[in-house]
Amino acid sequence: MSATTALRKAALRPARQSRLPVFDFLAPSLINLKPLIQNASITTSSSPPATEAEPEAIKSGSKAKRRRPLTAEQQRFLDSALRVNQAGELAATLIYTAQTPPLTKAHPHLRPLMKHMYDQEAGHFSTFNHLLAKHRIRPTAMYPVWKVAATVLGWSTAVMGREAAMACTEAVETEIGGHYNGQVRVLLEWMKQMEERGEEVGEEITELVRTIRRIRDEELEHLDTAVEHDAKNAEGYGLLTNVVRSGCKAAIWVSEKV
């Protein structure tokens, strides 16, 4: 059973300018990024939103010739986006690490499921570690705080019971799904505009879009799984999920800045 959710307004805002190498795989754009970073509706874990564009470069590869460096605005966007993504995946691995012992002690049959979700999050974390190192983007300075917060959130919701742990997953993945969806839409719009100008998109940017789409869909699978495992039956479900989602939004906003 797939969960139908609404993407929220956790839009990425440009972070402060840092010294970044030129991302020579992406041409510049003079578009204003803010209107593009809008969260579309998630339909299911297996299909992207119907409004998501599909540039020619995604389908068949770029055939154009010209290539230009990023604008300062685009550099800030990618700096912020990849830094937040890496911090979010760190938090996800720590939430599952903290949830697993109390949850599987009470419900041994959940051990394979928890391992599967943890392994996927660890893979996502490794991917964004690689991208940060490749493009010389600094991690968030809030690392120590997020590590403690994620561990406490995971352990406390697992102690509250299976349903509360799943409600935590549902809340986190709703926000993260929206966050990734906003990034995909911005990058697809850049690609579309490049193709219209006859500029080369390049394999690196198309691969980045594919990577974020894949990770987004895996996160939404976790959301569906949580709903299937009675997340909505958690005691105080509304309060719990609102608190967790508000915390996620705040963490995203702070990690964009520092």
N, C-alpha and C positions, 0 to 999 in steps of 0.2 A: 504494500500500500504506500503510495507516494504522498508526501506532505506538501500541500499547497500553502506557500507562505508569501508574505509581502516583503520586498526589500526596503530597508529603512534609509533614512537620510544621513547615513554616516559617510558623507562625501569627503573625498580626499581634498585637503587644502594644501597649497604649495608650502613646502618647508623652506627654511632659510637657505640661501645660496651657499653651497659648499664647493670646494674645488673638485671638480669631476672631470674625468677624461671625456673627450667628445665621443658620443655614441654614434660612430660613423655609419651605423646601419640604419639610421632613421633620419629622414629629411625633416626640415623645419616646418613649422606651421604657425601662422599668425592668429589662429583661432583662439578664442577665449575658452579655456579648459573648463571653467566652472559649470556652464550649462550642460556639458557633456557628461560630467560625472554624476549622472542621475541613476538611481537604482531602479532597474526594471523588475517586473514580477518574476519570481522563481516559479516555474511550473512543476517540474519534477527533477529528480536527481540525474536523470538520463538524457534530458534534452535542454538546450539553452533557451533563453527567452525568444519569443517569436520576433521581437523587435531587433534582435542582434543582426548586424550587417554581416555580409560575407564577401569581403574584397576578393578580387581576382587572384591576388597573390596567395591567399589562403588555399584557393581551390587548385590553382595550376602553376603557381610560382610567378615571380615578377619578371616581366620581359622588357621593362623600361631601362633607360641608360643612365640618367642623371642621378646623382646622390649628393645630399648636402648634410652638414652637421646639424645637431640639435640646436634649437633655440634655448636661451637661458630658462624660459618657462617650462619647456619640455624636460630639460635636465632636472629642474626642481621637482617636477612631477614624478619622474622615474626614481630619483633619489628617495623621495618620500614614500612612494608606493612600495619599492622593494625593501626598504628598511622596515616598514610596518608589517609587510608580509612575513619577513624573517622573524620578527618579534612575536607575531601571532602564532606562528608554527612552533616556536619554542614553548609558548604558553600551552598550546594544545598537547604537546608531548608530556609536559609536566602535569597537566590536569589528569590525563589518562594514567600516568605513572602513580599518582597519588590515589586515584579512584580504585585501581585494580586490586590491591590487597584486601581492603575491607569488603569490596563488592563481590569478589570471587570467593572469599571465605564464606559469605552468606549465601551466595548463588554460584556454586562451582561450574554450572553449565554455561556461565557467561564468559569463562576464561578464553575460549577461542575467539569470541567476538571482540573482547577487549584487546586481545593481542593483535587482531586484524586491524582495528581502528588505530591502535598505537603505531603499528608498523607503517601504515599509510602516512600518519602525521610525521613520523621520523623521516620518511622519504621526502615529504614536503620541506621539512626543516633543512635537510641536506641540500636540496635543490636551491633554496634561497641563500644558504650559506655560500654556495658556489657562485651564485649571481652577484652577491655583494662583493666577494673577493675579486671576481672577474672585472667588475666595473668600479672597484675602489670606492665603494659606498660604505660609510661608517655605520655600524649598528647603533641602535638607540642607546642613549646614556641611561635609560630606565631599566636596563637589564636586571639588576639586582632586585628592584621592586617587583617587576613582573614575575620573576622566578618565585618569590615568596607568595605573591598574590595568587598565582596559578596553582601552586601546591596546596595552599589553604583552601581554595575554592574546590579543587578536586577531592581532597580528603573530606571536607565538611559535607559536601553533597552526597558522597558515598556513604558516610556514616548515617545520614538522614534516611537512606534507603535506596533501593534500586530505582524507584520512580523518580526520586529527586535527582539522582545521578544522571538519569536519562533526560530529565527536564533541563539540567545544566547543559548537556550536549545539544539539545534542541535550541536553546537560547543562544549559545555560542555560535553554532553553525548557521543560524539565521543571520546573525550579524556578519559573520565571515563570508557567507555566500553573497550577501549584498555588496560587501567590500570588494570582493574579486569581480563581481559582475560589473561594477562601476569601472574598474580598471580595464576590463576587456572592451567595454563600449568605447572608452576613450581611445585605446590603441587601434581598434577597428576604424574609428572615425579618422584617425591620422592616416591609416593605410589607404582608406578610400580617397582622401584628399590628395595624397601623393600620386595615386594612380590617375586621378583626374588631371593632375598637372604634368603627367608623363614622367614622373620621377621613379627611381628604383626603390622598392621597398626593402629588399634584401632578406636573406634567409634568417638572419639572426632575430629580426623583429617578428617575422612570421612564427618562428619557433617559440619566442616568448609568449605570443598570444596562445599558441597551442598548449604550452605548459600551464599557463594560468587557467585556461579553460578546463584542462584535465584535473587540476587540483581543485578548482571550484566544484566540479561535478562529484569528485570524491568526498568533498566536505558535505555536499548536499545528500549524498548517500548516507553519511553519518546522521544527518538530520532525520531522514526517513526512518533509519534504523531506530533512533531514539523514540520517535513517535510510535513505531510498531511495538516497542518495549514499554509502553504505558507511561511515557513522559507526562502526558496530560492528566494522569491520575495522581500525580505527586501532591502531597499535602501542601497547601499554600502555593499551588502552581502559578497563579497569576503574579503574586508578589515575588516569588523566587525568580521566575523568568524575566520579569521587569528589572529586578536588581542586577541580574547577570548581564542582561543586554545593555543596561545603562553603563555598567562597568566596562563592557567591551567597547562601547562607543567612546568612552572617556580615554581608554587605553590607546585606541586608534588615534584619537586626536592628539594626545600627548606625544606618542611615538612619531607622529609626522613632524613634530616641532623639534624634539630633542633626541 
